[in-house]
Amino acid sequence: MGDLAIWLRVGGKINESLNYVGGDYEMLLLKKNVTYGGLRKMIAKLLNVDESVRKMELNFETGVPFKPLYGVTDDRTLELYMHHVRQESTKYLLLVTVGEESVTHGKVSDKAKTEDQNLSDSYIPGLDSINEVPNMANSSNVAEDHVLPELFSNSYGKVPIQSFQVETHFRRSSLFEKKHTCPTDFKPVRRRQAKSWVVGECVKRKLINPGRVYRPRDVMDDMKRKFGVDISYSVAWRGRECAYDNLRLGTPEQSYKLLPGYLHMFMATNPGSVVNLEVTDGNKFQYLFIAFAASIHGFSYCRPVISIDATHLKGKYRGVLFTAVCHDANQQIFPLAFGVGDSENDASWSWFLGRVKSVFGVNPALVIVSDRHRSINNAVQEVFPQAFHGICMYHLLNNLKTKFRNKTKELEQHYIRTAKTYNLQDFHVLFYTLCSAVPGVKEYLEAVGLDRWTRSHAPSRRYNIMTTNISESLNAVLVKVRELPITAFVNEIRLLCQKWFHERRTKAAGCTTMMSKDIETKLEERKDRAQAMGVICADQYMFDVVDGERNYCVDMALWTCTCRKFQLDQLPCDHVLAVVRKTPYQAYDFPIPHISSWTIPQQISEFELQPPDVRTVAGRRRKRRLPSIGEELPTPKCSRCKERGHNRATCQNPIALQPSDEAECPGSNLPTRQPTHPSDQQSMQQL
């Protein structure tokens, strides 16, 4: 593209409304490769302006109301302006604003003339250079009047003093100016800044998902790339917090005040649900319990095995989240109840389990599975004395690894098989092998109780729930949600459960049989294995099944098998093929409208819920949970150098090129991979 002719508007000024008034029009021809510095020199030469004396600013009108003027301050903005001119040359005029002279050069002030007249005959003997009187430039009179005596030495040793006005580095402070001429709503383009709330409005769309990792450094990069504004780390952090407050229904304190009204709307839009809010005498938050109507109705179609667990909240006022979950007919996580308390203690666990008992009732075959927390054990014995309390097999294994550190491999090899076996005869063989491999483990496990960690000795059916993995999985889903304030946290739980219930109810409605998809898949697999087994009929109900080297007796009248899988899982084993009917849940939740559409009674709207009394610890709040005893945290593996301890983003190991690859294909025209990582580029330079 060739030269470009632009129109200039000079001699005017920018008023308080950011409009350029006055001035004349000039025309200038720009070369194709003109730079910003070259453009300023051309304009200064055209207007006969000395840039070292008079300040010159370049702007052009954009035609948009939110930013009427856009400054030309560097090569990038100059290219942007030239792009607009190519589209419509007569619309985008370059507005040139030239400031007034700061100092009049070459003119002697009246005061200087008077002083020069009085000192014309004065001499200072003994001075040979100006370096001997450096303190004269720091005189208060000189700084105030911008008058600096100039000393000239001569060969006679006498220096005449002459005074004239020159430009110095002394300037008046703006505090002493009586009248300001700069508009208060105008800032030069090169000094654009952004408040934290403005940054929050610009980036809040990226924080809608609670699981989004968006660091202050990412905020700084986005503001620079999209708006050309450099902000500090603190402004980026405060801007992100402002965005969080807008998206999370206010600050943590405001969230507690909003909670009673939210719970009222929750009950109004979800009939059949149960909500219980406990406060102290000073209206301080204490406990919260929530059970969805879909969970209450669907639990009657689930196996009566409940996994309970607690995990810490990561908000300003901390706290603990209590969960009670089970398996649905498709072996998926089915949330039953949620609770929020101060910490894991006897009182909070007893309160939460008491609410669970009042909502879901008491089942004679109820089994509760948890870890070995002392408060859980005390609460279960107090609230559910008739229920069987089983221990998570995985947590007990971690305790064994801690106690028997030298026998970790033997423990993992024999312990899991011993705990999962169905048959009592197989248990005795496996348990004897375990005790022989790890001395001392027998007394430890018998003290815990064989019925609490084994499937074969459990007095009630645990089915396939031998661990608290379903509770840990739910906690993992809510790992980022647990950072939110209380009301936003409860709302995210509602959205998650509402999504799960709707999706699973839709899938259940599409089933062609009374069995779920997971059960059908398992039965098909067992049916394929059963085809290779021999069956001998004893009578109308008794059968002898030959499975390899072992025989199993099946009683179809009593629905039993000597392998005990049929009795303990209530699902046909390889030796019995039958149908287990499961009815999916029928209820689902309804959404809560926006806060502007809430209809809240006056007594609830006037009630101000206060945050709990928690001592705020200085510094960043802990977000990662503390590992359990004996738990080994996985270390990251770099996908670039295949070493552990770091990831690809932080990898500093150089990757050497393999000469053998080039030797195999001499003269190949295939394109080579260009190094993208800094360490790869460094290796290329070394080679």
Sequence and secondary structure as in RCSB ss.txt:
>XXXX:A:sequence
MGDLAIWLRVGGKINESLNYVGGDYEMLLLKKNVTYGGLRKMIAKLLNVDESVRKMELNFETGVPFKPLYGVTDD
RTLELYMHHVRQESTKYLLLVTVGEESVTHGKVSDKAKTEDQNLSDSYIPGLDSINEVPNMANSSNVAEDHVLPE
LFSNSYGKVPIQSFQVETHFRRSSLFEKKHTCPTDFKPVRRRQAKSWVVGECVKRKLINPGRVYRPRDVMDDMKR
KFGVDISYSVAWRGRECAYDNLRLGTPEQSYKLLPGYLHMFMATNPGSVVNLEVTDGNKFQYLFIAFAASIHGFS
YCRPVISIDATHLKGKYRGVLFTAVCHDANQQIFPLAFGVGDSENDASWSWFLGRVKSVFGVNPALVIVSDRHRS
INNAVQEVFPQAFHGICMYHLLNNLKTKFRNKTKELEQHYIRTAKTYNLQDFHVLFYTLCSAVPGVKEYLEAVGL
DRWTRSHAPSRRYNIMTTNISESLNAVLVKVRELPITAFVNEIRLLCQKWFHERRTKAAGCTTMMSKDIETKLEE
RKDRAQAMGVICADQYMFDVVDGERNYCVDMALWTCTCRKFQLDQLPCDHVLAVVRKTPYQAYDFPIPHISSWTI
PQQISEFELQPPDVRTVAGRRRKRRLPSIGEELPTPKCSRCKERGHNRATCQNPIALQPSDEAECPGSNLPTRQP
THPSDQQSMQQL
>XXXX:A:secstr
   EEEEEEES EE TTS EES EEEEEEE TT  HHHHHHHHHHHHT  TTTS EEEEEE   TT  EEE  SH
HHHHHHHHHHHH TTT  EEEEE   SS TT   HHHHHHHHHTTT EEET  SGGG GGGGG HHHHHHTEEEE
E   TTSEEEEEEEE   S    GGG S   S TT   GGG    HHHHHHHHGGGGSSTT    HHHHHHHHHH
HH     HHHHHHHHHHHHHHHTTS HHHHHHHHHHHHHHHHHHSTT EEEEEE TTSBEEEEEEE HHHHHHGG
GS SEEEEEEEE  STT  EEEEEEEE TTS EEEEEEEEESSSSHHHHHHHHHHHHHHH   TT EEEE   HH
HHHHHHHH TTSEEEE HHHHHHHHHHH GGGHHHHHHHHHHHHH   HHHHHHHHHHHHHHSTTHHHHHHHH H
HHH SSS SS  TT  SSHHHHHHHHHTTTGGGS HHHHHHHHHHHHHHHHHHHHHHHHT SSSS HHHHHHHHH
HHHHHTTSEEEE SSSEEEEEETTEEEEEETTTTEETTSHHHHHSS  TT                   GGG   
 HHHHT   B       SS    S    TT      B TTT  BSS GGG        HHHHHHSTT  S     
 SHHHHHHHHH 
